[in-house]
Every structure is written in structure tokens, then in C-alpha cells.
Amino acid sequence: MADHLQVQGLCRFSFPCTGGFKKYHESLEDRRAALYAPKRLDERTLWFEHIFLPPLRAQQDADFTMHLLLGEDFPQPWRDRVEAGIKDVPQIQAHWRKPGDHRAICRDVLWGGRDGTAKAVAEFRLDDDDAVAVDYVGQLRRQFPKVNRLSNAQGRVALDHGRGIVLEAQQDATIKPHVLNTHCWSAGLSVFLRPDDEAIVMDFPHHKVWARMPFVNLTDQVMFIRGDHDHNDARTPFGAGHPVPVPDDQIPELLQRRFSIDFTAFQADWRDLTAP
């Protein structure tokens, strides 16, 4: 349909590639060994199961695609856990790819998913320990007619949902939540593009998107989660956010209502996995 907004996201789950990481490795084999270390995969898969998947499974607007990019040699038993987790979420399309150039592979995946008949495509990116709220897709669709009025000559405009929750893993195996208002973090940021635009969301560094296209920042409700733990590629810039006071005893209900996440169960499984 000519007025239809397509929505598609990209998640790279420990995908061994050249480029795309801030942490340096001497070779692709070194990167693969680091990404596929059993302790790391145990922890990343737990975040994926408890944090990433539930709100996608519970999206109120089911008209979206999440492209999940993984290495074709993603090891067992974690591959079975990933496949089991996504089998009841038809919007998630797994792409098992050979290692290669990060940008080229991401471009191939997202271009391959574009609907040329749509009026525009909203593209966003998540890590496997991130999440978006259960009404995220619906909010993109509702807000598009408004923000599209600001699009530049190329038809590009960004929508930044800037209120989110950082779940910080502590050394004592507890999880500390931080509710923050932020500016151009990756998990709550979408770019609207024309379907025939050669660009993809990965072409725009999230912290510099304001310099590349018009953008709108909304902080009226909690819309994303960022995981913070020892296996992050980049540390959370807490100093760049503004704390929003929410009592700790309200966090479980907030996570259940906005993300369909059972915080108590996640805390228990994380403690069992990581407790010293």
C-alpha cells in the first residue's frame, strides 16, 4: 500500500565479522574465539531470552520484521536455545551468514527485507541484550505522519525515543535498574527512509544522527532497555543521561507492563549463572 510504513529492525548476535566492533582483535579467528567463549554465550543468551525476546513476542502491532544476524558456525548448545526462543515469534527472521564485511552484510540483510511498495521504512537496531517496549512498533507508525513533515530532501528523518532503563549487572550478581532520559542512544532510535534509499540504519552512527538528518526526541514514556554487563562492546555513558526517579519497588511492575519482562525471574536466573 502506498501509505504503508514498513518497520524492520536488525540485531547482530555475536556475529563474527570485520568491522562493527569497538573492541580490537588481531584477527577474525581471535574475534570468533572471543565472541563464542562459553561463559560469554551463556550470559548473552540469558539476556536474549529474558530481555530481548519477551517484548518482541508481545508487540501490540505485529506488523514488523526483526532480522537476527548470526554466524553460520554459531555453536551448540546456544544455537538450539536461540532457535527455540524465536520459533514462536514469526516476525524474527534468522540469517546464518559466513563471516565477512560487517557493513556489506548488514546492508544485504536490510535491503533484502525492504518493501518497495511502502511509503517509507522505519529501521532500528538492537543488541541481543537490548529491548523495546511492547508498543514500540505502534508508536513508530503513529508518530510517522508527524515527524515525516520534517524529513529532508532525501526523505530522511529520525525518531529518538529517549527514555529508557539501563539494567546494570553488579559484581554481586544483582541487577541494578536506572531509568534515564537520554539523547541518541541506539536502542530507542529509528530512522525513516524511502524504500529506494541506498542507506540503512547502520550507516548513521547513532550518537551523530542529529548531524545527518532532522530528528525528534521523545521522553514521555519508557521505551527501551539497555543491558550493561562485562560483555558489552561499549560501556554505558551514564553521564550522558539524566536520571528519572522511580522507586525500586515499582521497577518489576514497570518492566512487566512496558516490556512483558519478568524481572524477578531474570534476576534469579542471572544470579544462578553468575553468583561468585
N, C-alpha and C positions, 0 to 999 in steps of 0.2 A: 504494500500500500504506500502511496506517495507520501502520506503524512506520518508514516510509522517510524518510531525511533527504535533502532536496534541497540541492544545492550549486550556487551561482551567484556569479560574480564580475562586476565592472564595471571596464572600462578606458576612460578618455576619452583618445583620441589626438588631441591638438592641436585639440580641439573648440571652435570659436568660439561663445561664449555670454555671457550676462550673469550675473555671479556666478561662483563656483567657482575664482577665481584670487586669489592674494595680490598679484601684481604689478598695478599700476593702469594702465589705459589710458583715454584720454579718450573713446573711442567704440568701438563694435563693429567699425567698419572699421579702427581702429588696432589692435585686438586681433587681427583676422584677418590683417592685414599682418604683425604680429609672429610669429604662430603659423605662418604659411605662408612665412616667409622661407626661400629655398632652402637656405642654409647650415644653418639650424636643422633643416629637414626631412631633409636629408642625414644629419645626426648622429642625430636621433631615430629615423629609420628603421633605421639601422645597429644601434642598441641594441635596437630592437624585433626585428630579425631574429636577432641573436646572443644576446640575453639573455632577452627576454620569451617568445619562441615555443618554444625547444627544450624547456624543462621542461613546458610545457603539452602539447606533442606527445608527450612521454614519460611522462605521468601514469600511475601504476600502477593507479589507479582511474579509469576513463574515464567514469564517470557524473557529469558536471558540465557546466555551461554557462558560458562566458565571453562576456559581452556587450561588444562592441567598438564604442564610440560615436565617430563621426567626422562631420565636416561634409559635407553633400551636395555642396559645392563643393571638397572635398579635391583638391588639384591633382595633375596628372600631372608627372613620371612616378612620383611616390611612391604614388599610388593603385594603379597596376599592381603595384608592389612589395608593398604591403600585401595585395592580393588574391592574389598569387602565394604569399605567405608563409602565408596561412591556409587555402588551398584543401585541404590535406591534414590539417587539424585540424577535424573536423566539430563539435567542441564549441564552436568560436568562431563566434558569430553577429554579423555586422557590421550596424550600424544607421547608415545615412547620413541624417542629420537636418538640417533647417533650423536656423539659429541661433535661440536663444530662452532662456528662463529655465533656468539650469543645474539647479536642484533639481527643477523640474517635469519636465524631460526625463529626468533620471536616474530619477525616480520612475516615469514612464511605462514606461521600458525594464524596470526591475526588477519592477514589478508585473505587467507583461505576461508576464514569464517565470515567475511563481510557479505552483507546482503545488499547487492547493487540496486535493489528497488526501494530501499529505505530512504527516508528523507535525510537522516543523519545516523551516525553510530556513536554511542557513548562507550568509551573504552576506559577501563580502570585496571589497576594491578594490585595484587595482594601477595604477601609472602605466605608460606604454609602455616605460620603462627599468627596470622592476622585474621580479622573478621570484619564484616559489615553488618549493620543492623538488618532486621527482618523486613524492613520497609525500604531498604536502600534502592532497589531496582525501581520500585514505585515512585520514590522521591525523584530519581533521575528523570523519569517520564513526566512527572507532574511539573518539575521545575524547568524542563527544557524549553517550552514556549516562551518563558520569561527571559531566561539567560540567552536564548538564541538571538534576541534583539541586539545583543552586544557583540555578536560574532564579527570577526574581522573580514577582510576581503576574501580570505581563503575559506571562510566558513568555520573558523576555529574559535572555540570559547571553552573555558574550563570552569567546573563547579567544584568547589572545595568545601566538603563538609568537615568543619574544623573542630568539632567537639568529639572527643573520644576518650577511651580508657586504655591506659598502659597497665598491663599485668606484669609486674616486676617479680621475677623469681629471686628469692633471697637465699643466702648461704645456708640458712637453717631449714631449707626445703619448704618454706611457706611462700605464698603468693601475695604480694602487696599491690593493691589497686590504686591507681592515680587517675582521677578524672581531670582532664585538661582541655582548655581551648587552645587550638594550635593554628598554624599557618602553613599550608602547602606541604603537609606530611603526605606520604604516599598512599596510605590505606584508605583515606576518605576522599581522594581526589579522582575526578573523572574529566576526561577531555571529550568534547563533542566535535566530530569531524564529518565531513562529507564522505560518503561511501567510496568515492573515487580518489580521495586524498591519499597520496603516497605515504604520508606519515602514519605512525602508530603511536600509541601512548608511550612506548618505551623510548621514543625519540626526544621526549621532553623531560629533562631532569626535574623531578617533582618540586624541588626547592627553588627552581628558577622558572617555573612555568609562567609566573606573573610577567616575566620579561619577554615571553614568546607569544602571548595571546591575551585578550581580555579574560578576566576571571572574576568569579563571585565567591565569597567566603560566607558560609552559614554556620552559626554556632548555637542554633536554637534547641537542638536535641542531640543526645549522644548517638553517633552514627558509625563509629569504627572502634576496633580493638587493635592494639599493637602488643605483641609479645616481646618481653625483654628478659633475656637469659644469656648464658655463657656462649651460646652458639649463634648469636646474631652476627651478621656480616658487618653491621654498623651499630654503634651504641645509640641508645635513645637520647635525643637532645632535650633533656628535661628542662634546661634553662631557656629553651625557645618557646615553651608552653606556659600558659597561665592557669594555675590550679583553680579548680571549681570545687568548693566544699560540698562533699557528700558523705554523710556518716557511714562508717564501715558496715554497720548492721543493715544498711539499705542496699549495699552492693549486690548481694546474691539475688534479690528481687529485681534489681535493675538489669542485671545480666540475663536473667530468665525472661524478662518482659521484652527487652530490646534485641536480644540475640538468641533466645531459646537455649541458653547455656546453663548447665547445672554446675554452678561454681563449686559447691560442696564436693561433688563427685570428682571434679577436676583436681581440686586441692588434695583430696585423699589419694588419687592415683599418682599425682606428681610427688607427693611425699613418699609413697611406697617405692617409687622409682629412684628418687634422688637423695633420700634422707641419709646423712652421714652415719 
